[in-house]
Amino acid sequence: MHLPSLSTAAITLLVAANAATSLVEAKIKPLSWDEAYSKAEKLVGQMSLEQKVDITTGVGWENGLCVGNTYPTTNPDFPGLCLQDAPLGIRFASNVTSGVSSINAAASFDRKQIRARAEYLGKEFRGKGVHIQLGPAVNFMRDPRGGRGWEAGGEDPFLMGVLAEESVKGVQEEGVIATAKHYILNEQETNRKLASTDVDERTLHEIYLWPFARAVEAGVGSIMCSYNKAHGTYACENDYLMNTVLKGELGFKGFIQSDWGATMSTDAAVKGGLDMTMPGDLTMDGGLNSYFGKNLTQAVAEKRIDEARVTDMAVRIVAPWYKMRQDKGFPEVALDAFHIDQAPFVNVQADHFKLVRELGAASSVLLKNTKGALPIDSKKVKKISVIGTDAAFNAELNKCADHGCTGHTLAQGWGSGTATYPYLIDPLTGLKNALGDKVEVKTSIDDWDLQKAAEAAKDTDYAFVFSNANSGEEYITVDGNVGDRNNLSLWNNGDNLIKAVADANKNTIVVIHSVGAVLMPWINHPNIKAVLWPGLPGQESGNSLADVVTGKVNPSGRLPYTIAKNEEDYNAPIDPKMVVEYTEKLLVGYKWFDHAKIEPLFPFGHGLSYTKFDYSKLKVKAKASYEKKDKNDKTKVLKDATVKVTVTVSNTGAVDGAEIVQLYLSHPESAGSPLKQLRGFEKVFVKKGKKENVDIELSKTELSIWDVEKKAWVIPTGKFTVHIGASSRDIRQSSSFTL
């Protein structure tokens, strides 16, 4: 059920209803892979070939209770598995939380809140009987127009790696198998099922593989291969990517599942490393024929595929089930994805809206704040105006499949990565509730009537003008955008609306809900005093916004991508060709802007606070270990190293607040690396007038580069420089060390 807004009384009733349906606390300690494999091998050892094949095969699109379902076995008994979207919440379900998107989770730069988000997601998926969550997504904003960038964590591999690690751990410690996706090189929707992505080996490892490696280290149970080809071979048939890299180099022990309809063969897919086909049928038409199923059984009978490989596939699927302890007390499936009104009533929301509200505020980025325009004091304000369709809920959203429409407040993008809102508190409602009845609120919920907008803005203490930009998955076209955005302009006349309001009110505050970077031709208008970027905050959107606007929360969000001055400043536009070459190599996002000496409008990592932080006393201590090349050679080779970095952060402003301390590393010149790369961050809360020490440690992972000749991660020798700052362009202190 969608609601345009909620009164205080309605919220109280909702909280009481949710509390009445409590979730079973399922916090578990996952088994080790060795323990899980021992159990899986014993069970699978009792199975026939047909049973093992059933475990690997989906039942077909819309043929089960979940978006993905496998066949069960009896004698020995193994359940049919339920696989369900999405990274931000449970798709095709009622009585679930529809929270912040992953791009917002990344914008928090807060490991603890990313983990807390993952934990509540795990509780909800488990509560609905879902064995496998189809998330987290960890594909990159190689270009800000990419349709599904908002489902993941932005443009930087280290930040994306933190998102992957904390998401996997949080979900799996609630007894649900996480799925890192989409493996790999799937950064645009244009021709996603047809085009081949070509990338050099070093770039593959240092950028695109990085978050998958962190997910594997975190014990992820499943990885989803993507639609696209890589160097001419489908990702779901790619022996190098799946067998050599993922299962070989990374030591991945779980199973590889296909994206829905991404299996293109039997023999090539199975030999290439695919373990499960989803949703199972050939063309997602609900048919029973499959590339696996009987075709796989026949391939074994004809000795085209060794049965040992099928055994391996089954063990890889059963082992994560044991690892997450799903063999004991796991709830029955409480979904009916394609007949939602027929699903059993199981309310899994609990009080998760509180976490959504907190993270929505913590991930809001204050881009501009001239002369302390924000926060506003409701006791000193008599009248405000709220302008733009993005400020209000539109009931038409109810009619849009997977949120694929425009003309409403934006709280997440569109596509399979969405979840139904149990309610959506829009900005207008959030601001009204926070400011109280004594503050008059004038409105113009229209993007095209500029005269009406200017009239509403005139003679108010503050004019809040809202706009947005949307994107999503290519199976839905919205306003001519086939997944990927056509350009970086604001939607629905946003630029003209903002200018009209700013012309009419000297205290204009711009609020942008967006999937990614937009152009801001109005940014230097003298009447625009503040720009607030809440991103995609989910169901508590208006409350999170109001918490920041009124100062209840001091903003600490940071941009997980670069906002450029001009569209042509970006170096990797959406490519319509059938071969997409990643010619920028390692120069993704801010690394390109640094290399090309292009000044961004707002750099990666940027975000303002209502207080001021100073940095001092940077200390860097490096420790290395060496080994001999061989017995007869006295030359020592760098084997391992750790670097401990300490810096003092002082709050010299007037209010308490949290700072995001960012560590960028410059490798030795001989390494051929970008000028600097994010390799650490910490969120630290500092009371006004106080100071805190922040410690960040670099390990071999953060210090290394991929050596193409050695096929290994190596620490280059020479001079490294640590840069500590508040963004990629706001470096406060630097210090060097040599290895």
Secondary structure, DSSP 8 states (H G I E B T S, - for coil): ---S---HHHHHHHHHHHHHS-----------HHHHHHHHHHHHTT--HHHHHHHHBB--TTSSSSSEEB--BTTTTB---EEE--TTS-SS-SS------HHHHHHTT-HHHHHHHHHHHHHHHHHTT-SEE---B----SSTT-TTGGGTT-S-HHHHHHHHHHHHHHHHTTT-B-EEEEES-----TTTTT-EEE--HHHIIIIISHHHHHHHHTT-SEEEE-SSEETTEEGGG-HIIIIIIIIIIS---SEEEE-TT----SHHHHHHT--BBSS-SSSSSS-S--SSHHHHHHHHHTTSS-HHHHHHHHHHHHHHHHHTTTTSS-------TTSGGGS------TTHHHHHHHHHHHT-EEEEEGGG--S--TTT--EEEEESGGGS--GGGGGSGGG---SS--SS-BSTT----S----HHHHHHHHH-TTSEEEEE--SS-HHHHHHHHTT-SEEEEEEEE--B-TTSEETTEESS-S-SS-STTHHHHHHHHHHH-SSEEEEEEESS----TTTT-TTEEEEEE--S-GGGHHHHHHHHHTTSS------SS-B-SSGGG-S-----SSEEE-TTTT--THHHHHHTT---SB-TT--B-SS-EEEEEEEEEEEEEEEEEETTEEEEEEEEEEEEEEEEEEE-SSS-EEEEEEEEEE--GGG---S-EEEEEEEEEE-TT-EEEEEEEE-HHHH-EEETTTTEEE---SEEEEEEEEETTEEEEEEEEE-
